[in-house]
Amino acid sequence: MLYTIPETKKLIGLGTTRIYEEISAGRLRAKKCGRRTLVPVEAIHDFIANLEDYPSKNQEV
């Protein structure tokens, strides 16, 4: 399954500019179909899995 950029924005809660920055940096994989940029569902799962965990108050910084 492939998602458009607007659909990807809704799924992961980031703005358009940030989505394209993550794609350009190679942290979010995307495909091109003509002029459309599409993000595979697996790429979204991988992106989320690779995000840093938010430190809990009990963890040392």
DODOGU-336472 format. One record per residue (C-alpha): x, y, z; residue in three letters; residue number from 1. Coordinates in steps of 0.5 Angstrom, whole numbers. Layout:
BEGIN
(vovex (X, Y, Z), "ala", NUM)
...
This chain:
BEGIN
(vovex (0, 0, 0), "met", 1)
(vovex (2, 7, -2), "leu", 2)
(vovex (1, 14, 1), "tyr", 3)
(vovex (1, 20, -2), "thr", 4)
(vovex (4, 26, 2), "ile", 5)
(vovex (-2, 29, 5), "pro", 6)
(vovex (-4, 22, 7), "glu", 7)
(vovex (3, 21, 10), "thr", 8)
(vovex (2, 28, 14), "lys", 9)
(vovex (-4, 25, 17), "lys", 10)
(vovex (-1, 19, 19), "leu", 11)
(vovex (5, 21, 23), "ile", 12)
(vovex (3, 28, 25), "gly", 13)
(vovex (9, 32, 21), "leu", 14)
(vovex (8, 38, 16), "gly", 15)
(vovex (9, 38, 9), "thr", 16)
(vovex (16, 41, 9), "thr", 17)
(vovex (18, 36, 15), "arg", 18)
(vovex (16, 30, 11), "ile", 19)
(vovex (20, 32, 5), "tyr", 20)
(vovex (26, 34, 9), "glu", 21)
(vovex (26, 27, 12), "glu", 22)
(vovex (25, 24, 5), "ile", 23)
(vovex (31, 28, 3), "ser", 24)
(vovex (35, 26, 9), "ala", 25)
(vovex (34, 18, 7), "gly", 26)
(vovex (30, 17, 14), "arg", 27)
(vovex (23, 16, 10), "leu", 28)
(vovex (23, 12, 4), "arg", 29)
(vovex (19, 14, -2), "ala", 30)
(vovex (17, 12, -9), "lys", 31)
(vovex (16, 17, -15), "lys", 32)
(vovex (10, 15, -20), "cys", 33)
(vovex (10, 21, -25), "gly", 34)
(vovex (10, 27, -21), "arg", 35)
(vovex (7, 24, -15), "arg", 36)
(vovex (11, 22, -9), "thr", 37)
(vovex (8, 16, -5), "leu", 38)
(vovex (11, 13, 1), "val", 39)
(vovex (10, 6, 2), "pro", 40)
(vovex (7, 3, 9), "val", 41)
(vovex (13, -1, 11), "glu", 42)
(vovex (17, 6, 10), "ala", 43)
(vovex (12, 9, 15), "ile", 44)
(vovex (13, 3, 20), "his", 45)
(vovex (21, 4, 19), "asp", 46)
(vovex (21, 11, 20), "phe", 47)
(vovex (17, 11, 27), "ile", 48)
(vovex (21, 5, 29), "ala", 49)
(vovex (27, 9, 28), "asn", 50)
(vovex (25, 15, 32), "leu", 51)
(vovex (29, 16, 38), "glu", 52)
(vovex (25, 14, 45), "asp", 53)
(vovex (23, 20, 49), "tyr", 54)
(vovex (27, 20, 55), "pro", 55)
(vovex (23, 18, 62), "ser", 56)
(vovex (24, 22, 68), "lys", 57)
(vovex (27, 16, 71), "asn", 58)
(vovex (33, 15, 65), "gln", 59)
(vovex (39, 19, 66), "glu", 60)
(vovex (41, 24, 60), "val", 61)
